Amino acid sequence: MKPAPFDYFAPATLDEALALLAEHGGDAKPLAGGQSLLPAMNFRLARPAVLVDLNRISELAYVRAESGVAIGAMTRQRVVERSDVVARAAPLLAEALPSIAHPQIRNRGTVGGSIAHADPSAELPAVMLALEARFRAQGSTGERSIPAAEFFKGMLETALAPGELLIEIALPPLPARSGTAFLEVARRHGDYALVGVAGVVTLDPRGRCQSARIACLSVGDGPVLLSEAGKLLAGQSPSEELLRAAADFFKGMLETALAPGELLIEIALPPLPVRSGTAFLEVARRHGDYALVGVAGVVTLDPRGRCQSARIACLSVGDGPVLLSEAGKLLAGQSPSEELLRAAADAAATRDIDPPSDIHASAAYRRQLARVLTRRALARAFERAGSALYAPEAP
Ligand SMILES: Cc1cc2nc3c(=O)[nH]c(=O)nc-3n(C[C@H](O)[C@H](O)[C@H](O)COP(=O)(O)OP(=O)(O)OC[C@H]3O[C@@H](n4cnc5c(N)ncnc54)[C@H](O)[C@@H]3O)c2cc1C
């Protein structure tokens, strides 16, 4: 289709562009790279009576290193992607840019155009939110600076007033000990992402997480700041926190601690302590079926070969995974022996779990399975930990 008729102006300066926008009011639209606006006009989803083309305004196209980085709104996405200044000062932006469409589109599309367009599936708004960017906007009556957190108002909606232009994107310097990452999933490279995540984490001098700013795209009407996830990480030592978060994660049947709009983005497993052994066993009707009962265990020996700790978790015996804490307590500090393992397995079956009866298995059968599997899993784990005191019997 062809667009509806429109008048076209191509001013050479910012002042001229602002004067034209003021003169034509709500009938006029600025044209940047045209990669979103022109398709919308061709489909007659947008019908501006006047187009004010910003492409000849060279004063709006630049990348400058100044306490962070400043980018003119008309800078092409491809220029920013290739900028050494951006790679050094804002590696998150450099990492995210290649995920936008294809090079041909990024050769034309501008950074300012993508931000002003405010597509909830676009990469740059989420990156800007994570980086705490500030946007300089100018209208015929003056200039103002808008923080990214106040700029995105909803689907294709921003804080820009009619006739106001986004003229510069200012990214503050990253604090020392910061790391950034951008990840997204799209059906094909170049498609809009199904979901993407842009993150900035900063460590304090002791290696704890001082702050974490993570923004998500394609999960709402605009970029979404994962503030609950950020709060959870702040002040914690990353591995400690992730362990704690993992323990608190499972809340019940098909229920987790994730807040609405929050994504699970990584599973971090701490290194096993020395002298540790692990085992996993389950019983299912057929291989590949959900298990009737399963047991996963980690045991660690102390230097004298006694059990320093035993962490055993059971599946299919409750509303979520069940930690066999009574069994673990019974083992701690003891020398592994067949008798001890049987006692721990009994504690697991009688005190740690309260399994359900359903069409797949009775509660009594599950209890018995948990008893047998716990004993066998412990025997294997202790053997793998190098226990010299315990020679496992044949299962
Ligand atoms: C096939 C295809 C695939 C794409 N895939 C992606 C993708 O995966 N991810 C992604 O983020 N984008 C994608 N895009 C969009 C692309 O990134 C656009 O370049 C971008 O959204 C808009 O930038 P633009 O410079 O082309 O702006 P334009 O299309 O010219 O303008 C977009 C809107 O912003 C307004 N505007 C532009 N500049 C300013 C300004 N300085 N101040 C105020 N308002 C302004 C315009 O009036 C218009 O309403 C894709 C586009 C195409 C055609």
The ligand as a Gaussian input file, in Angstrom:
#p B3LYP/6-31G(d) Opt

LIG

0 1
 C       11.922000      -5.569000       9.309000
 C       12.152000      -4.761000      10.560000
 C       12.590000      -5.404000      11.705000
 C       12.806000      -4.687000      12.857000
 N       13.248000      -5.342000      13.992000
 C       13.486000      -4.648000      15.108000
 C       13.979000      -5.293000      16.292000
 O       14.223000      -6.500000      16.320000
 N       14.172000      -4.540000      17.389000
 C       13.928000      -3.183000      17.406000
 O       14.132000      -2.521000      18.426000
 N       13.487000      -2.548000      16.302000
 C       13.260000      -3.227000      15.161000
 N       12.828000      -2.572000      14.047000
 C       12.573000      -1.114000      14.148000
 C       13.851000      -0.323000      13.931000
 O       14.738000      -0.478000      14.973000
 C       13.527000       1.151000      13.792000
 O       14.661000       1.704000      13.260000
 C       13.206000       1.935000      15.049000
 O       12.156000       1.373000      15.777000
 C       12.740000       3.340000      14.709000
 O       13.829000       4.114000      14.397000
 P       13.788000       5.064000      13.166000
 O       14.989000       5.933000      13.278000
 O       13.655000       4.264000      11.931000
 O       12.489000       5.959000      13.469000
 P       11.232000       6.318000      12.585000
 O       10.618000       5.098000      12.020000
 O       11.590000       7.382000      11.624000
 O       10.305000       6.953000      13.702000
 C        9.682000       6.154000      14.664000
 C        8.771000       7.033000      15.539000
 O        9.550000       7.868000      16.383000
 C        9.294000       9.240000      16.125000
 N       10.609000       9.898000      16.200000
 C       11.723000       9.553000      15.536000
 N       12.752000      10.303000      15.935000
 C       12.282000      11.150000      16.878000
 C       12.878000      12.155000      17.674000
 N       14.195000      12.446000      17.605000
 N       12.101000      12.810000      18.582000
 C       10.783000      12.531000      18.680000
 N       10.167000      11.576000      17.954000
 C       10.915000      10.896000      17.056000
 C        8.661000       9.284000      14.741000
 O        7.812000      10.413000      14.579000
 C        7.895000       7.988000      14.738000
 O        6.675000       8.139000      15.424000
 C       12.590000      -3.259000      12.867000
 C       12.175000      -2.602000      11.696000
 C       11.945000      -3.344000      10.544000
 C       11.496000      -2.606000       9.309000

